[in-house]
């Protein structure tokens, strides 16, 4: 059901949902924050099993597998006389959010000992945001281990800029994305970048984890900068692979990224 990451003053646990979603639960003592709760039932079960009181929900973007459980969680908290606040992106019309937030805004919750910094990381959707708590990034569907999100109503240029900004975070930053897509992403990454020894080693470790039904998340900025082709569009080997596949010349890293994302869409 869950695995624990300790951050001295708080814990981060995953709640499995649907086929491959991860809902993240940030816990301090008996208080909890949920990130992208698409399924209320698994969240309520987890909260009750661990005797946690929900105080806030963080939404990264509007897709239903990220917001579908919000109203039921509101109703659940109301029966327990708990007041919760739901935060969501300013640039998306989210009826489920109480407070809309955007880049460089800071969320401070009286019940918790940390601030939550908001990042604009659009591209998967035009208003997609992320949340940074100390060295922990909750990035929804923007950055995956070994990959990135599909482009819906954003643009390839926007997603490229978002990923570029995330790659500038400290390498020790833990990356909590919302799906277990790692193995499939690495199969594509190895097609694009087959001689990358760090990628090969990472793929082997991921295979072992998945064979044992274990999660590959969180990853880190350190790992992704070395193995994720979508963060390495400046690399000549990746550029050459993309040009060979698409049979077109790419003059900039953005053009490499755009062709790479199109390739992944049909892989």
N, C-alpha and C positions, 0 to 999 in steps of 0.2 A: 504493500500500500504506500509506504513512504520511506524515505531515507533522510538522514539528518546531516546538515552542515552547521557546525558551530561557529558563531562569530562573537565569542566571548560574552557579550551582553544579551545576545538573542540567537535564536535558532531559525534555520530555514528548512522546511520540510516540503517534500513533493506529495501531491495527491494525484493519483492516476485517474484520468477521465477518458471516456469514449475509447477509441482504439489506441491513440498515441499522444493524447494531450497531457500536459503537466500543468496543474494548478499549484501555485506556490503559496505556502502558508508561512508567514513570518511571525515568530512567536517570542514573546517576552513574558516570563512568568505565566500567568493564566490568560494573557491577552493575545489576540491574533489579528493579523491583516491578511487578506486573501488577494492574490493577483490573478486576474482573468478567470473568474469562476464560471465556466461555461455550464457546469453541471452542479446544481445545488445539492442533490442527494448525497454524493460522495463527500462533499464539503461538510454537510451537517453531520454525517456519520463520523467523520474525522474529528470535528470539533467536540462532539459529545464523548467519543472514546477517549479523548485527551483532556477533557474538562477545560476547554478553552472558550473564552468569550470573544466574539467577533466585534471589532471596533471600526474597521475601515475596509474598503475594497478599492483596489487600484486596477483600472482598465487601460489596456494599451491601445486597443482599436475596436472597431464596431462589430466585427464578425461574431456570429451567434455562438460559435464554440468558445468564445471568450466572455460573452455577456449573458448567455442564456439562463444562467442560474441566479442572476442578481435579484429579480423580484421575489423569488421564493426565499432567498436568504434574507431579504428585508422583512418578509412576513414572519419568518422564523425568529428573527431578532426581536420583532415587535412582541411576540408572545412571551419572550424572555425579558422584556422591558429593557432591551439594549438599544442604545442609539448608535447607528452606524452612519458613516459618511462615505459616499461613493465618488471617487475621483476619476475623471476621464478626459480625453483630449479636446482641446478648444476647437480644433478644426474639423471635428466630426459631429454630426447631429446625433448625439446620444441622449435619448430620453431617460436612460437609466442613471445618469450621473447627476450628483448634487452640485459638485464644483468642477468646473472645467479648467484645466491647467495646460501650460505650454512651456516652451524652452526656457531654461534658467530659473523657473519658478521653484520655490522651496515649500514643501509640505511639512508642517510641524504638528505632531499629534501629542497632546499633553500626556497621554498614557504611556508613551514610548520614549526611550532615551536617545533616539537618533532622528535626524532630519532626512527627508526624502527629496532628492533633487530630480527635476523633470528634464528630459531631453527630447527634442523634436527629432524623430528618426523615421520620417515618412518615406514612402516608396511602395511598400506592400499595399498600404492604403495611404491616401494623401495626408491624413492627419495623425498617423501612427506616432505614439510617444513611447518612451522608455522611462524607467525609474531607477535611480542610482542611490543605493544606501551604502555608505562607506565604499568598500571595494566590491560591491555586489550589484550587478546589472540585471534588471528584469526587462527583457527586450522583446517580448511577445513573438511576433513572426518576422522580425526584421533580420536578425542574425541567427543562424543555426550553426551547430557544429558541422563544419565542412561545407556549409551552404548558406543560402539566404532565402527570403520569402519570394514568392511569385509577385509579380506586379499586377495589381488590380486597377485602381483609379489613380495611382501615383505614376511616376515616370522612372525610366532607367537612370536618368541623370539624378533625380532626387534620391533614389535608393543608393546609387553609387556614392553620393555625398554623405548620406547617412552612415553607410558602412565605413567610409573613410574617416568620419568623425569618431566612430566607435573604435577604430583601430588605433586612435591616438590616446585612448584611455590607458592608464598604467597597466603594464602587462600582467600584473598580479590580479587584475580584476576578474572575478568569477562571473561567468555568463550563464544566466538562467533563462533559457528560451522556453517556448511553450509546447514544443513537440519533440518526440523521439524519432527524428529523421536521420540520425547520424550515419547509420550503416548505408542507407541508400545514397545519401549525399557523398559518402566517401567512394562508393562505386563509380559515381560520376567524376569525382575529383581525380581518381586514379586514371581514368580515361584521358583527362585533360593534362595531367601532370604525372606521368607514370614513372619517372625516374627520381622522384622526390623521396629520399630515404626517410625523412621524418614523417611524411604522409604514410608511407608503407608501414612503418612501425606503429603509428597511431591506428591505422586500419586493423592491424593484427590484434592490438589491445582491445579495440572496440568489438571485434568479432568475438573475442573471448568473453567480454562482458555480456554481449547480447545472447551468446550461447547459454549463459548462466542466468538469463532473464534479468539482468541488472541494467540499471540506467547508465547512460553515457554522459548525463548532464548533472552538475554544471561542467562546462568546459571553461576555458580562460582565454583572455586576449592573447596571452603568450602563445598558446597552442594554435589559435586560429590564424595568427599572423604567419605561421609557418606552414600550415596545411590547407588552409581554406582558399581555393582558387579565386573566390570573389573578393578577397582582400589582397590579392596578389596580381592584379591586372596590369601592373607595371613590369611583371616578370617576362623575360624574353621567351622562355619555354612555353608559358601559357599563351602569350601572344601568338606564337608560331602555331600552336595547336588550334587556337580559335580561327586563325586565318586559313589554316588547312581545311578545317571542317566547313567553314562558311564560304570558302573560295573568294574572300574579299580581303582587302588590305585594311588594317585598323591603324589609324594614325595617332590615336590618343588612348590612354587607359579607359576613358569613358566609353569609347567605341569598342574596346576589348570587352568591357563589362557587359555592354548591351548585347553583343553577339554571344557572349558566354551564357547570359541569362536565357536568351532565345534557344540556345542549344540544350540547356537543362530542361526547358519547358517540354521538349519532345524526346528527351532521353528515356 
